[in-house]
């Protein structure tokens, strides 16, 4: 007897990243902008570091995340 329980079933590829020290799984092909949207974070007043390199805000949409990426997100807080 052949096991066909997975026949015809496809799962979307996923990637595992770490965001500020917390593990997170996302669909493959997500950009930095997509990550920020997923987390509900505004693009203003934050900085994103990917694998120890700052990602320029102008490149958020085109910078795709890869499996194993280490992401640090820093929020800027104004005050006086």
Gaussian input, Z-matrix of N, CA and C with variables (Angstrom, degrees):
# hf/3-21g

backbone

0 1
 N
 C     1     B1
 C     2     B2     1     A1
 N     3     B3     2     A2     1     D1
 C     4     B4     3     A3     2     D2
 C     5     B5     4     A4     3     D3
 N     6     B6     5     A5     4     D4
 C     7     B7     6     A6     5     D5
 C     8     B8     7     A7     6     D6
 N     9     B9     8     A8     7     D7
 C    10    B10     9     A9     8     D8
 C    11    B11    10    A10     9     D9
 N    12    B12    11    A11    10    D10
 C    13    B13    12    A12    11    D11
 C    14    B14    13    A13    12    D12
 N    15    B15    14    A14    13    D13
 C    16    B16    15    A15    14    D14
 C    17    B17    16    A16    15    D15
 N    18    B18    17    A17    16    D16
 C    19    B19    18    A18    17    D17
 C    20    B20    19    A19    18    D18
 N    21    B21    20    A20    19    D19
 C    22    B22    21    A21    20    D20
 C    23    B23    22    A22    21    D21
 N    24    B24    23    A23    22    D22
 C    25    B25    24    A24    23    D23
 C    26    B26    25    A25    24    D24
 N    27    B27    26    A26    25    D25
 C    28    B28    27    A27    26    D26
 C    29    B29    28    A28    27    D27
 N    30    B30    29    A29    28    D28
 C    31    B31    30    A30    29    D29
 C    32    B32    31    A31    30    D30
 N    33    B33    32    A32    31    D31
 C    34    B34    33    A33    32    D32
 C    35    B35    34    A34    33    D33
 N    36    B36    35    A35    34    D34
 C    37    B37    36    A36    35    D35
 C    38    B38    37    A37    36    D36
 N    39    B39    38    A38    37    D37
 C    40    B40    39    A39    38    D38
 C    41    B41    40    A40    39    D39
 N    42    B42    41    A41    40    D40
 C    43    B43    42    A42    41    D41
 C    44    B44    43    A43    42    D42
 N    45    B45    44    A44    43    D43
 C    46    B46    45    A45    44    D44
 C    47    B47    46    A46    45    D45
 N    48    B48    47    A47    46    D46
 C    49    B49    48    A48    47    D47
 C    50    B50    49    A49    48    D48
 N    51    B51    50    A50    49    D49
 C    52    B52    51    A51    50    D50
 C    53    B53    52    A52    51    D51
 N    54    B54    53    A53    52    D52
 C    55    B55    54    A54    53    D53
 C    56    B56    55    A55    54    D54
 N    57    B57    56    A56    55    D55
 C    58    B58    57    A57    56    D56
 C    59    B59    58    A58    57    D57
 N    60    B60    59    A59    58    D58
 C    61    B61    60    A60    59    D59
 C    62    B62    61    A61    60    D60
 N    63    B63    62    A62    61    D61
 C    64    B64    63    A63    62    D62
 C    65    B65    64    A64    63    D63
 N    66    B66    65    A65    64    D64
 C    67    B67    66    A66    65    D65
 C    68    B68    67    A67    66    D66
 N    69    B69    68    A68    67    D67
 C    70    B70    69    A69    68    D68
 C    71    B71    70    A70    69    D69
 N    72    B72    71    A71    70    D70
 C    73    B73    72    A72    71    D71
 C    74    B74    73    A73    72    D72
 N    75    B75    74    A74    73    D73
 C    76    B76    75    A75    74    D74
 C    77    B77    76    A76    75    D75
 N    78    B78    77    A77    76    D76
 C    79    B79    78    A78    77    D77
 C    80    B80    79    A79    78    D78
 N    81    B81    80    A80    79    D79
 C    82    B82    81    A81    80    D80
 C    83    B83    82    A82    81    D81
 N    84    B84    83    A83    82    D82
 C    85    B85    84    A84    83    D83
 C    86    B86    85    A85    84    D84
 N    87    B87    86    A86    85    D85
 C    88    B88    87    A87    86    D86
 C    89    B89    88    A88    87    D87
 N    90    B90    89    A89    88    D88
 C    91    B91    90    A90    89    D89
 C    92    B92    91    A91    90    D90
 N    93    B93    92    A92    91    D91
 C    94    B94    93    A93    92    D92
 C    95    B95    94    A94    93    D93
 N    96    B96    95    A95    94    D94
 C    97    B97    96    A96    95    D95
 C    98    B98    97    A97    96    D96
 N    99    B99    98    A98    97    D97
 C   100   B100    99    A99    98    D98
 C   101   B101   100   A100    99    D99
 N   102   B102   101   A101   100   D100
 C   103   B103   102   A102   101   D101
 C   104   B104   103   A103   102   D102
 N   105   B105   104   A104   103   D103
 C   106   B106   105   A105   104   D104
 C   107   B107   106   A106   105   D105
 N   108   B108   107   A107   106   D106
 C   109   B109   108   A108   107   D107
 C   110   B110   109   A109   108   D108
 N   111   B111   110   A110   109   D109
 C   112   B112   111   A111   110   D110
 C   113   B113   112   A112   111   D111
 N   114   B114   113   A113   112   D112
 C   115   B115   114   A114   113   D113
 C   116   B116   115   A115   114   D114
 N   117   B117   116   A116   115   D115
 C   118   B118   117   A117   116   D116
 C   119   B119   118   A118   117   D117
 N   120   B120   119   A119   118   D118
 C   121   B121   120   A120   119   D119
 C   122   B122   121   A121   120   D120
 N   123   B123   122   A122   121   D121
 C   124   B124   123   A123   122   D122
 C   125   B125   124   A124   123   D123
 N   126   B126   125   A125   124   D124
 C   127   B127   126   A126   125   D125
 C   128   B128   127   A127   126   D126
 N   129   B129   128   A128   127   D127
 C   130   B130   129   A129   128   D128
 C   131   B131   130   A130   129   D129
 N   132   B132   131   A131   130   D130
 C   133   B133   132   A132   131   D131
 C   134   B134   133   A133   132   D132
 N   135   B135   134   A134   133   D133
 C   136   B136   135   A135   134   D134
 C   137   B137   136   A136   135   D135
 N   138   B138   137   A137   136   D136
 C   139   B139   138   A138   137   D137
 C   140   B140   139   A139   138   D138
 N   141   B141   140   A140   139   D139
 C   142   B142   141   A141   140   D140
 C   143   B143   142   A142   141   D141
 N   144   B144   143   A143   142   D142
 C   145   B145   144   A144   143   D143
 C   146   B146   145   A145   144   D144
 N   147   B147   146   A146   145   D145
 C   148   B148   147   A147   146   D146
 C   149   B149   148   A148   147   D147
 N   150   B150   149   A149   148   D148
 C   151   B151   150   A150   149   D149
 C   152   B152   151   A151   150   D150
 N   153   B153   152   A152   151   D151
 C   154   B154   153   A153   152   D152
 C   155   B155   154   A154   153   D153
 N   156   B156   155   A155   154   D154
 C   157   B157   156   A156   155   D155
 C   158   B158   157   A157   156   D156
 N   159   B159   158   A158   157   D157
 C   160   B160   159   A159   158   D158
 C   161   B161   160   A160   159   D159
 N   162   B162   161   A161   160   D160
 C   163   B163   162   A162   161   D161
 C   164   B164   163   A163   162   D162
 N   165   B165   164   A164   163   D163
 C   166   B166   165   A165   164   D164
 C   167   B167   166   A166   165   D165
 N   168   B168   167   A167   166   D166
 C   169   B169   168   A168   167   D167
 C   170   B170   169   A169   168   D168
 N   171   B171   170   A170   169   D169
 C   172   B172   171   A171   170   D170
 C   173   B173   172   A172   171   D171
 N   174   B174   173   A173   172   D172
 C   175   B175   174   A174   173   D173
 C   176   B176   175   A175   174   D174
 N   177   B177   176   A176   175   D175
 C   178   B178   177   A177   176   D176
 C   179   B179   178   A178   177   D177
 N   180   B180   179   A179   178   D178
 C   181   B181   180   A180   179   D179
 C   182   B182   181   A181   180   D180
 N   183   B183   182   A182   181   D181
 C   184   B184   183   A183   182   D182
 C   185   B185   184   A184   183   D183
 N   186   B186   185   A185   184   D184
 C   187   B187   186   A186   185   D185
 C   188   B188   187   A187   186   D186
 N   189   B189   188   A188   187   D187
 C   190   B190   189   A189   188   D188
 C   191   B191   190   A190   189   D189
 N   192   B192   191   A191   190   D190
 C   193   B193   192   A192   191   D191
 C   194   B194   193   A193   192   D192
 N   195   B195   194   A194   193   D193
 C   196   B196   195   A195   194   D194
 C   197   B197   196   A196   195   D195
 N   198   B198   197   A197   196   D196
 C   199   B199   198   A198   197   D197
 C   200   B200   199   A199   198   D198
 N   201   B201   200   A200   199   D199
 C   202   B202   201   A201   200   D200
 C   203   B203   202   A202   201   D201
 N   204   B204   203   A203   202   D202
 C   205   B205   204   A204   203   D203
 C   206   B206   205   A205   204   D204
 N   207   B207   206   A206   205   D205
 C   208   B208   207   A207   206   D206
 C   209   B209   208   A208   207   D207
 N   210   B210   209   A209   208   D208
 C   211   B211   210   A210   209   D209
 C   212   B212   211   A211   210   D210
 N   213   B213   212   A212   211   D211
 C   214   B214   213   A213   212   D212
 C   215   B215   214   A214   213   D213
 N   216   B216   215   A215   214   D214
 C   217   B217   216   A216   215   D215
 C   218   B218   217   A217   216   D216
 N   219   B219   218   A218   217   D217
 C   220   B220   219   A219   218   D218
 C   221   B221   220   A220   219   D219
 N   222   B222   221   A221   220   D220
 C   223   B223   222   A222   221   D221
 C   224   B224   223   A223   222   D222
 N   225   B225   224   A224   223   D223
 C   226   B226   225   A225   224   D224
 C   227   B227   226   A226   225   D225
 N   228   B228   227   A227   226   D226
 C   229   B229   228   A228   227   D227
 C   230   B230   229   A229   228   D228
 N   231   B231   230   A230   229   D229
 C   232   B232   231   A231   230   D230
 C   233   B233   232   A232   231   D231
 N   234   B234   233   A233   232   D232
 C   235   B235   234   A234   233   D233
 C   236   B236   235   A235   234   D234
 N   237   B237   236   A236   235   D235
 C   238   B238   237   A237   236   D236
 C   239   B239   238   A238   237   D237

   B1=1.4425
   B2=1.5248
   B3=1.3105
   B4=1.4554
   B5=1.5227
   B6=1.3312
   B7=1.4595
   B8=1.5228
   B9=1.3151
   B10=1.4639
   B11=1.5197
   B12=1.3239
   B13=1.4618
   B14=1.5211
   B15=1.3279
   B16=1.4593
   B17=1.5213
   B18=1.3070
   B19=1.4652
   B20=1.5199
   B21=1.3017
   B22=1.4574
   B23=1.5200
   B24=1.3115
   B25=1.4634
   B26=1.5184
   B27=1.3095
   B28=1.4629
   B29=1.5134
   B30=1.2834
   B31=1.4498
   B32=1.5134
   B33=1.3068
   B34=1.4562
   B35=1.5255
   B36=1.3250
   B37=1.4681
   B38=1.5265
   B39=1.3044
   B40=1.4578
   B41=1.5188
   B42=1.3041
   B43=1.4547
   B44=1.5113
   B45=1.3075
   B46=1.4557
   B47=1.5179
   B48=1.3081
   B49=1.4598
   B50=1.5268
   B51=1.3016
   B52=1.4633
   B53=1.5181
   B54=1.3305
   B55=1.4611
   B56=1.5201
   B57=1.3159
   B58=1.4679
   B59=1.5300
   B60=1.3276
   B61=1.4544
   B62=1.5144
   B63=1.3290
   B64=1.4640
   B65=1.5264
   B66=1.3343
   B67=1.4649
   B68=1.5222
   B69=1.3305
   B70=1.4571
   B71=1.5175
   B72=1.3312
   B73=1.4654
   B74=1.5167
   B75=1.3217
   B76=1.4638
   B77=1.5155
   B78=1.3139
   B79=1.4624
   B80=1.5208
   B81=1.3171
   B82=1.4582
   B83=1.5200
   B84=1.3173
   B85=1.4578
   B86=1.5135
   B87=1.3386
   B88=1.4611
   B89=1.5228
   B90=1.3114
   B91=1.4640
   B92=1.5253
   B93=1.3137
   B94=1.4596
   B95=1.5276
   B96=1.3229
   B97=1.4746
   B98=1.5214
   B99=1.3292
   B100=1.4568
   B101=1.5188
   B102=1.3333
   B103=1.4545
   B104=1.5211
   B105=1.3215
   B106=1.4640
   B107=1.5226
   B108=1.3281
   B109=1.4698
   B110=1.5246
   B111=1.3240
   B112=1.4686
   B113=1.5311
   B114=1.3129
   B115=1.4618
   B116=1.5255
   B117=1.3339
   B118=1.4638
   B119=1.5186
   B120=1.3348
   B121=1.4648
   B122=1.5224
   B123=1.3195
   B124=1.4690
   B125=1.5220
   B126=1.3015
   B127=1.4722
   B128=1.5234
   B129=1.3017
   B130=1.4620
   B131=1.5157
   B132=1.2704
   B133=1.4627
   B134=1.5274
   B135=1.3367
   B136=1.4637
   B137=1.5229
   B138=1.3045
   B139=1.4635
   B140=1.5251
   B141=1.3277
   B142=1.4591
   B143=1.5249
   B144=1.3150
   B145=1.4566
   B146=1.5301
   B147=1.3234
   B148=1.4659
   B149=1.5186
   B150=1.3017
   B151=1.4686
   B152=1.5277
   B153=1.3168
   B154=1.4725
   B155=1.5248
   B156=1.3306
   B157=1.4635
   B158=1.5258
   B159=1.3279
   B160=1.4638
   B161=1.5206
   B162=1.3359
   B163=1.4618
   B164=1.5269
   B165=1.3281
   B166=1.4603
   B167=1.5373
   B168=1.3052
   B169=1.4625
   B170=1.5282
   B171=1.3181
   B172=1.4634
   B173=1.5296
   B174=1.3473
   B175=1.4609
   B176=1.5286
   B177=1.3301
   B178=1.4632
   B179=1.5284
   B180=1.3309
   B181=1.4646
   B182=1.5267
   B183=1.3013
   B184=1.4640
   B185=1.5264
   B186=1.3179
   B187=1.4596
   B188=1.5243
   B189=1.3399
   B190=1.4554
   B191=1.5253
   B192=1.3163
   B193=1.4477
   B194=1.5230
   B195=1.3243
   B196=1.4651
   B197=1.5152
   B198=1.3274
   B199=1.4523
   B200=1.5247
   B201=1.3199
   B202=1.4562
   B203=1.5160
   B204=1.3375
   B205=1.4667
   B206=1.5224
   B207=1.3248
   B208=1.4616
   B209=1.5253
   B210=1.3101
   B211=1.4584
   B212=1.5228
   B213=1.3208
   B214=1.4606
   B215=1.5202
   B216=1.3169
   B217=1.4646
   B218=1.5230
   B219=1.3210
   B220=1.4492
   B221=1.5160
   B222=1.3413
   B223=1.4597
   B224=1.5186
   B225=1.3199
   B226=1.4609
   B227=1.5185
   B228=1.3215
   B229=1.4539
   B230=1.5124
   B231=1.3468
   B232=1.4550
   B233=1.5246
   B234=1.2599
   B235=1.4589
   B236=1.5029
   B237=1.2661
   B238=1.4549
   B239=1.4703
   A1=108.84
   A2=117.30
   A3=122.70
   A4=109.89
   A5=116.48
   A6=120.72
   A7=108.66
   A8=115.80
   A9=120.53
   A10=111.44
   A11=117.06
   A12=119.58
   A13=112.74
   A14=117.37
   A15=120.22
   A16=112.29
   A17=116.60
   A18=119.73
   A19=109.65
   A20=115.79
   A21=120.80
   A22=113.68
   A23=117.32
   A24=120.33
   A25=108.23
   A26=115.19
   A27=119.98
   A28=108.76
   A29=115.38
   A30=119.80
   A31=107.56
   A32=115.32
   A33=119.89
   A34=109.00
   A35=117.32
   A36=119.52
   A37=109.89
   A38=115.14
   A39=119.31
   A40=109.96
   A41=114.68
   A42=120.56
   A43=107.78
   A44=114.38
   A45=120.83
   A46=107.89
   A47=114.19
   A48=120.32
   A49=108.29
   A50=115.28
   A51=121.02
   A52=107.45
   A53=115.65
   A54=121.36
   A55=107.80
   A56=115.73
   A57=122.22
   A58=111.15
   A59=115.93
   A60=121.64
   A61=115.42
   A62=118.84
   A63=122.70
   A64=110.14
   A65=116.74
   A66=121.36
   A67=109.80
   A68=115.48
   A69=121.71
   A70=108.66
   A71=116.97
   A72=122.17
   A73=108.70
   A74=115.87
   A75=122.60
   A76=109.28
   A77=115.50
   A78=120.34
   A79=108.50
   A80=116.77
   A81=121.02
   A82=109.54
   A83=116.24
   A84=120.94
   A85=114.33
   A86=117.51
   A87=121.60
   A88=109.59
   A89=115.46
   A90=121.34
   A91=109.68
   A92=115.87
   A93=120.57
   A94=109.10
   A95=117.44
   A96=121.02
   A97=110.76
   A98=117.40
   A99=121.50
   A100=111.90
   A101=116.75
   A102=120.88
   A103=110.10
   A104=116.59
   A105=120.14
   A106=111.18
   A107=116.50
   A108=120.59
   A109=110.02
   A110=117.02
   A111=122.23
   A112=110.62
   A113=116.40
   A114=121.59
   A115=112.48
   A116=117.12
   A117=121.05
   A118=113.25
   A119=115.76
   A120=120.25
   A121=110.68
   A122=116.65
   A123=119.60
   A124=109.64
   A125=116.32
   A126=119.92
   A127=112.38
   A128=115.47
   A129=119.16
   A130=109.60
   A131=116.00
   A132=124.45
   A133=114.04
   A134=116.39
   A135=119.99
   A136=108.67
   A137=114.77
   A138=121.59
   A139=106.77
   A140=116.22
   A141=121.55
   A142=108.80
   A143=114.37
   A144=121.59
   A145=107.12
   A146=116.18
   A147=121.92
   A148=108.03
   A149=115.66
   A150=121.30
   A151=111.99
   A152=114.48
   A153=124.02
   A154=114.39
   A155=118.06
   A156=121.31
   A157=109.86
   A158=116.16
   A159=120.99
   A160=109.07
   A161=115.84
   A162=120.80
   A163=107.27
   A164=118.56
   A165=120.11
   A166=110.67
   A167=116.77
   A168=121.77
   A169=111.22
   A170=117.32
   A171=121.18
   A172=112.76
   A173=117.43
   A174=121.26
   A175=113.73
   A176=118.42
   A177=121.28
   A178=112.00
   A179=117.22
   A180=120.33
   A181=112.78
   A182=117.74
   A183=120.04
   A184=114.71
   A185=117.59
   A186=120.76
   A187=109.02
   A188=115.40
   A189=120.72
   A190=110.75
   A191=115.63
   A192=121.12
   A193=109.91
   A194=115.55
   A195=122.29
   A196=109.31
   A197=115.18
   A198=121.04
   A199=109.33
   A200=116.43
   A201=121.41
   A202=115.06
   A203=118.14
   A204=119.97
   A205=110.86
   A206=114.44
   A207=122.75
   A208=106.92
   A209=116.22
   A210=121.68
   A211=109.34
   A212=115.61
   A213=121.60
   A214=106.94
   A215=115.52
   A216=121.10
   A217=107.53
   A218=115.49
   A219=122.10
   A220=108.62
   A221=115.70
   A222=121.90
   A223=108.96
   A224=116.45
   A225=120.51
   A226=108.52
   A227=115.51
   A228=120.29
   A229=107.53
   A230=114.74
   A231=119.40
   A232=110.71
   A233=114.77
   A234=119.43
   A235=110.03
   A236=114.60
   A237=117.10
   A238=113.31
   D1=134.49
   D2=-177.27
   D3=-97.85
   D4=136.54
   D5=177.58
   D6=-80.24
   D7=114.52
   D8=-179.62
   D9=-114.67
   D10=17.90
   D11=-176.21
   D12=-62.44
   D13=-25.01
   D14=179.69
   D15=-105.83
   D16=1.57
   D17=-178.64
   D18=-62.36
   D19=128.63
   D20=178.21
   D21=77.69
   D22=-1.00
   D23=-179.88
   D24=-97.50
   D25=128.09
   D26=177.32
   D27=-124.78
   D28=135.89
   D29=175.33
   D30=-109.02
   D31=145.92
   D32=179.70
   D33=-67.92
   D34=137.19
   D35=176.82
   D36=-60.23
   D37=140.65
   D38=179.03
   D39=-121.95
   D40=161.96
   D41=174.00
   D42=-130.04
   D43=153.10
   D44=178.76
   D45=-114.56
   D46=127.38
   D47=178.54
   D48=-129.57
   D49=170.81
   D50=174.13
   D51=-119.82
   D52=127.09
   D53=179.59
   D54=-118.50
   D55=115.78
   D56=-178.32
   D57=48.33
   D58=43.04
   D59=175.94
   D60=85.64
   D61=-3.23
   D62=-179.22
   D63=-108.07
   D64=133.18
   D65=178.27
   D66=-70.48
   D67=142.28
   D68=-179.86
   D69=-146.09
   D70=136.23
   D71=174.99
   D72=-108.26
   D73=133.86
   D74=-179.52
   D75=-135.28
   D76=162.72
   D77=173.59
   D78=-66.78
   D79=143.28
   D80=177.38
   D81=-62.28
   D82=151.09
   D83=178.10
   D84=89.61
   D85=10.98
   D86=-179.55
   D87=-84.09
   D88=137.37
   D89=177.46
   D90=-93.10
   D91=172.58
   D92=174.29
   D93=-58.15
   D94=-42.78
   D95=177.90
   D96=-59.48
   D97=-42.38
   D98=178.63
   D99=-63.90
   D100=-38.27
   D101=176.39
   D102=-61.91
   D103=-46.96
   D104=179.84
   D105=-60.81
   D106=-41.25
   D107=176.62
   D108=-62.44
   D109=-44.52
   D110=179.65
   D111=-58.90
   D112=-39.48
   D113=-178.77
   D114=-83.42
   D115=-7.65
   D116=-179.59
   D117=72.20
   D118=30.79
   D119=-178.43
   D120=-102.52
   D121=136.12
   D122=175.23
   D123=-72.32
   D124=152.22
   D125=-178.59
   D126=-79.70
   D127=-18.00
   D128=178.08
   D129=-82.92
   D130=149.24
   D131=175.56
   D132=63.50
   D133=29.20
   D134=172.32
   D135=-136.62
   D136=159.14
   D137=172.12
   D138=-126.57
   D139=142.91
   D140=-179.73
   D141=-120.32
   D142=129.91
   D143=176.18
   D144=-115.08
   D145=130.25
   D146=178.29
   D147=-119.98
   D148=116.87
   D149=179.94
   D150=51.02
   D151=48.88
   D152=175.71
   D153=72.13
   D154=12.29
   D155=176.81
   D156=-124.06
   D157=132.42
   D158=177.68
   D159=-65.96
   D160=134.65
   D161=175.14
   D162=-96.35
   D163=117.40
   D164=177.85
   D165=-59.56
   D166=138.30
   D167=-179.24
   D168=-53.20
   D169=-34.62
   D170=-179.47
   D171=-66.77
   D172=-14.17
   D173=-179.00
   D174=-108.15
   D175=6.04
   D176=-178.55
   D177=-56.44
   D178=-42.57
   D179=-176.50
   D180=-68.75
   D181=-31.93
   D182=-174.55
   D183=-102.73
   D184=-3.39
   D185=178.76
   D186=-89.38
   D187=104.24
   D188=-179.20
   D189=-83.55
   D190=141.42
   D191=178.17
   D192=-82.79
   D193=150.32
   D194=179.72
   D195=-122.72
   D196=156.04
   D197=177.79
   D198=-54.95
   D199=131.23
   D200=177.81
   D201=90.29
   D202=-3.07
   D203=-179.97
   D204=-59.38
   D205=143.89
   D206=174.26
   D207=-107.25
   D208=115.32
   D209=-176.81
   D210=-113.08
   D211=134.39
   D212=172.42
   D213=-122.27
   D214=129.63
   D215=178.82
   D216=-118.54
   D217=126.00
   D218=-178.90
   D219=-115.97
   D220=130.92
   D221=177.42
   D222=-96.21
   D223=132.53
   D224=174.88
   D225=-88.87
   D226=133.03
   D227=179.57
   D228=-122.52
   D229=121.95
   D230=179.33
   D231=-84.35
   D232=160.68
   D233=179.44
   D234=-176.32
   D235=176.73
   D236=-179.47
   D237=-147.68

